[in-house]
Amino acid sequence: MSGDSFADPGHGARLTVDLAAIAANWRALGACAPQAECGAVVKADAYGCGLAAVAPALWRAGCRTFFVAHLSEGIAARKILPEAAIYVLNGLVPGHAEAFRAHGLRPVLGDRGELLEWAAATDGAAPAALHVDTGMNRLGLRVEEALALAGDPLIARAGIDLVMSHLVSAERPDDPLNAGQAEAFARVRDAFPPLRASLANSSGTCLAARARHDLLRPGYALFGGNPEPGQRNPMRPVVRLEATILQLRAVEAGESCGYNGRWQAPAPRRLATLSLGYADGYPRSASNSGHALVGGVPCPIVGLISMDLIILDVTDASEARRGATATLIGDSLDIDTVGQAAGTIGYEILTGLGSRYVRSYVE
Ligand SMILES: *Cc1c(COP(=O)(O)O)cnc(C)c1O
């Protein structure tokens, strides 16, 4: 993968997605809670990694329950996964019950109006999940509202087979919100004894056992994101992003580079221009703060990132030459590190991955 010329010379950059690593990450997360089923969250085109390749790889690994955000994503997932249980997290938008049914999709219902509409359309014949909001104030019934529905025939008429909630601060194990949510969710779960329960996202899976329940919902960690920030990342890296060096130039001390001259050479430097920019999904906010690796040497991004080009200071990288490969994501540059350099989180780096470069999948 460190070859100097890409198989497809018409693209400036190459994204490689390791499907075996995704499967291994899914198995590792499942091993954290052997009594629970491990699902997979594949919203946003499988976190930018490509649903069409990722979903079958997870199915082959043994995953049977999938979560997406939108009906349209559910329809796309259904085409790839004819037999999977597919939940749609954003729930039932008015008027769409028929489309959900036609594609065998399960809405995650989070308000009374949604429950009534789904029950009227399906009368208990099609499964769905009940979303209870234990602290996010974003989607879901309030805890008291949910508790009041225990024993109500509406739950059966809406085909509810799963009760779920979402953690506010799972990646911060010391945040007291976690214990409060776990306690509130346990009360809800006890009020609906026959239903399966799901609380844990990636970080929640690593959190205390009481967050795990019956069904895990990891997303980010499947794709190599660190579920335990600040600790060594236990997940295998999934994504590698590489671009070709187009040109090299020497600059004198005091010369600037890029739009608006936002970087000035402190001394004579050697610069390399890469064939990748923000239009490829690499964040412009990493200007003057991110790095790329050339021959394993970290080279700072200098000046403003352009639409199609990035300038690196390769003074210390002896392997830098025209046609050589620079790694923007991969090796020591994991997605969490890249996110941090861009003032964001690795989630946004993944979901922003573009479609302009050549993509390849390895098993
Ligand atoms: C996105 C999402 C997840 C997955 O979260 P990760 O942090 O990516 O593991 C789980 N549950 C809900 C409700 C979500 O929206």
The ligand as a Gaussian input file, in Angstrom:
#p B3LYP/6-31G(d) Opt

LIG

0 1
 C      -25.060000       6.828000      16.038000
 C      -25.758000       6.095000      17.131000
 C      -25.161000       4.978000      17.735000
 C      -23.736000       4.564000      17.449000
 O      -22.892000       5.404000      18.188000
 P      -21.294000       5.267000      18.137000
 O      -20.832000       6.266000      19.123000
 O      -20.898000       5.601000      16.741000
 O      -20.963000       3.878000      18.498000
 C      -25.908000       4.254000      18.636000
 N      -27.172000       4.634000      18.972000
 C      -27.746000       5.742000      18.451000
 C      -29.124000       6.121000      18.879000
 C      -27.063000       6.513000      17.519000
 O      -27.633000       7.609000      17.006000

